[in-house]
């Protein structure tokens, strides 16, 4: 029974891996990806609330009165 010649297996496996790597790189490089969204400039609009124009008294908490 003849013995199986495995001397060329290494070069076969390495060359096929290199070929697959190149093919996948080409496939990925040809793919188009969507552009990332550009940041939107937001202008802050100040809303006029009725309590903003009035003067309000700020009361201290009850615990701070006792000293």
Backbone bond lengths (Angstrom), bond angles and torsions (degrees), N, CA, C in turn:
res aa  C-N    CA-C-N  psi(-1)  N-CA   C-N-CA  omega(-1)  CA-C   N-CA-C  phi
1 X - - - 1.450 - - 1.531 108.39 -
2 X 1.331 116.66 125.43 1.471 118.80 -176.44 1.530 111.62 -72.72
3 X 1.295 115.04 149.74 1.461 120.21 179.55 1.530 109.47 -85.48
4 X 1.329 115.48 144.81 1.453 121.09 -177.67 1.532 109.40 -75.08
5 X 1.314 115.93 128.14 1.462 120.80 -179.20 1.529 109.29 -84.60
6 X 1.312 116.92 112.68 1.475 121.57 -178.01 1.519 112.20 -108.41
7 X 1.299 118.62 15.28 1.459 121.06 -175.72 1.532 111.98 -70.44
8 X 1.318 118.24 -26.21 1.471 120.22 -177.24 1.532 112.35 -96.48
9 X 1.322 117.76 0.05 1.458 119.69 -177.08 1.523 112.13 -65.13
10 X 1.301 116.78 -40.08 1.458 120.03 -177.22 1.525 111.22 -61.12
11 X 1.312 116.78 -50.60 1.462 119.97 -178.49 1.527 111.05 -66.61
12 X 1.309 117.59 -32.56 1.462 120.89 178.00 1.529 110.75 -66.86
13 X 1.316 116.60 -45.49 1.466 120.76 -178.68 1.531 110.43 -67.45
14 X 1.315 116.89 -44.24 1.463 120.21 -179.24 1.530 110.95 -65.06
15 X 1.292 117.86 -43.34 1.466 119.96 -179.60 1.528 111.37 -66.81
16 X 1.325 117.43 -36.90 1.468 118.77 177.64 1.529 111.55 -69.05
17 X 1.341 117.05 -35.97 1.459 119.20 176.93 1.529 111.54 -66.54
18 X 1.313 117.29 -40.56 1.461 120.69 177.66 1.525 110.55 -64.08
19 X 1.328 115.99 -41.71 1.458 120.10 178.75 1.525 111.08 -63.31
20 X 1.325 117.20 -43.99 1.461 119.97 178.02 1.526 111.49 -63.88
21 X 1.318 116.55 -39.58 1.452 119.87 178.27 1.527 111.33 -61.13
22 X 1.323 116.41 -45.07 1.470 120.64 179.94 1.526 110.76 -64.80
23 X 1.324 116.34 -41.92 1.460 119.05 179.52 1.530 112.02 -63.71
24 X 1.323 116.74 -42.35 1.464 119.40 178.53 1.531 111.40 -66.87
25 X 1.321 116.90 -37.09 1.464 119.09 177.69 1.524 110.86 -64.40
26 X 1.302 116.48 -40.89 1.464 119.40 177.66 1.525 111.48 -65.90
27 X 1.321 116.34 -40.37 1.452 120.14 179.77 1.531 111.07 -64.04
28 X 1.326 116.11 -42.14 1.465 119.78 -179.42 1.529 110.92 -70.38
29 X 1.324 117.28 -37.37 1.463 119.45 -178.35 1.531 112.14 -69.84
30 X 1.313 117.82 -24.47 1.462 120.73 178.98 1.524 112.44 -83.68
31 X 1.297 116.59 -10.61 1.460 119.75 -177.32 1.526 109.69 -80.34
32 X 1.312 116.17 137.63 1.466 120.10 178.98 1.524 109.06 -100.23
33 X 1.307 114.95 133.77 1.451 121.06 179.50 1.522 108.98 -107.64
34 X 1.308 117.82 148.85 1.469 118.63 177.45 1.523 110.94 -68.29
35 X 1.299 115.83 147.86 1.456 119.84 -179.59 1.523 109.59 -73.02
36 X 1.306 117.63 145.77 1.460 119.26 179.17 1.529 110.29 -67.72
37 X 1.291 117.72 149.51 1.468 118.85 -178.12 1.532 111.24 -67.89
38 X 1.292 114.70 140.69 1.461 118.85 179.57 1.529 108.84 -82.10
39 X 1.312 117.24 147.05 1.467 118.80 -178.59 1.524 111.07 -66.99
40 X 1.280 115.32 134.58 1.453 121.19 -178.68 1.530 108.65 -91.46
41 X 1.316 115.37 131.29 1.457 120.30 -179.82 1.522 107.79 -83.98
42 X 1.313 114.16 117.42 1.457 119.35 -178.97 1.522 109.62 -100.34
43 X 1.297 115.25 131.87 1.456 119.02 174.39 1.516 107.64 -97.71
44 X 1.305 114.66 130.19 1.458 119.31 -178.82 1.521 109.24 -79.23
45 X 1.300 115.20 119.59 1.448 119.60 177.88 1.522 108.91 -99.00
46 X 1.307 115.15 124.06 1.455 120.08 -177.94 1.518 108.11 -85.51
47 X 1.316 114.80 120.61 1.463 119.07 177.28 1.525 108.40 -90.95
48 X 1.279 114.68 142.17 1.458 119.89 -178.46 1.523 108.60 -92.67
49 X 1.318 114.86 113.23 1.462 119.99 177.36 1.522 108.88 -99.60
50 X 1.322 117.13 147.13 1.465 118.31 -176.63 1.526 113.32 -64.87
51 X 1.339 117.69 -28.22 1.459 118.71 -178.03 1.520 112.85 -82.17
52 X 1.324 118.28 -9.90 1.449 119.90 179.07 1.519 112.31 -73.89
53 X 1.310 117.18 -31.27 1.457 119.26 -178.29 1.527 112.25 -84.28
54 X 1.317 117.44 -13.58 1.459 121.48 -179.39 1.519 110.15 -93.22
55 X 1.328 114.37 151.48 1.448 120.18 176.64 1.513 107.99 -86.62
56 X 1.302 115.93 130.37 1.460 119.22 178.60 1.511 108.54 -120.25
57 X 1.291 116.26 141.76 1.450 121.72 -179.57 1.524 108.42 -88.93
58 X 1.317 116.22 133.37 1.451 120.73 179.15 1.518 107.42 -98.25
59 X 1.298 116.22 121.16 1.455 121.40 -178.71 1.518 109.85 -94.13
60 X 1.311 114.35 143.45 1.457 119.57 175.47 1.512 109.74 -77.86
61 X 1.289 117.96 150.71 1.474 118.36 175.11 1.515 110.71 -65.26
62 X 1.301 116.30 155.22 1.464 121.31 -175.78 1.515 111.95 -63.99
63 X 1.290 117.49 -29.46 1.467 119.54 -177.21 1.519 111.88 -70.19
64 X 1.344 118.50 -24.82 1.452 119.67 -178.05 1.520 112.26 -82.71
65 X 1.337 119.16 -10.58 1.454 121.54 179.42 1.524 111.20 -74.09
66 X 1.296 117.02 -32.38 1.466 120.99 -177.39 1.530 108.89 -85.53
67 X 1.301 115.47 115.30 1.464 118.24 -179.61 1.506 111.14 -125.34
